[in-house]
Every structure is written in C-alpha cells, then in structure tokens.
Amino acid sequence: MTFTATSFIPPSGRDVISINPNTGEIHLTGTLDFEEVNIFDFRIEARDQGWPPLSGHCSVELEVLDVND
C-alpha cells in the first residue's frame, strides 16, 4: 500500500505537511501560523500493489488553533 497527499488548499500546505508513503502518517515539516492560514484542506489517496491497482481516498481538514506564541 502506498499513500500520497494531493489537492492542497491553500497550495502552501504542500510546504508544511507531508505524508509517510508507507504508513500514511501525517507529519508537519514546518511551522504553522494561525495569522497566515488557519485551515488546510487536502486529500489522501491509498493505492494497493495489485493488478489492476485499487485505490481509495479521504479528505483531511487540518485546523490551526490560535495560541499565545
């Protein structure tokens, strides 16, 4: 099974969010700032290694909370 993240809204989400292609775990690769962007939407696709390959997808909404810096 392989996992990929696509369709980031806003596109800058690609710079701060990554997904482990083997496990599907979502990781932050940068800092999030509520004042810049407070919600990221993206899709995750899971694809198996069969022939033909089958896939499924889900939508993820990541909400950034405003806390004292």
Buried (B, 14 or more C-beta within 10 A) or exposed (E): BBBBBEBBEEEEBBEBBBBEEEEBEBEEEEEBEEEEBEEBEBBBBBBEEEEEEEEEEEEBEBEBEEEEE
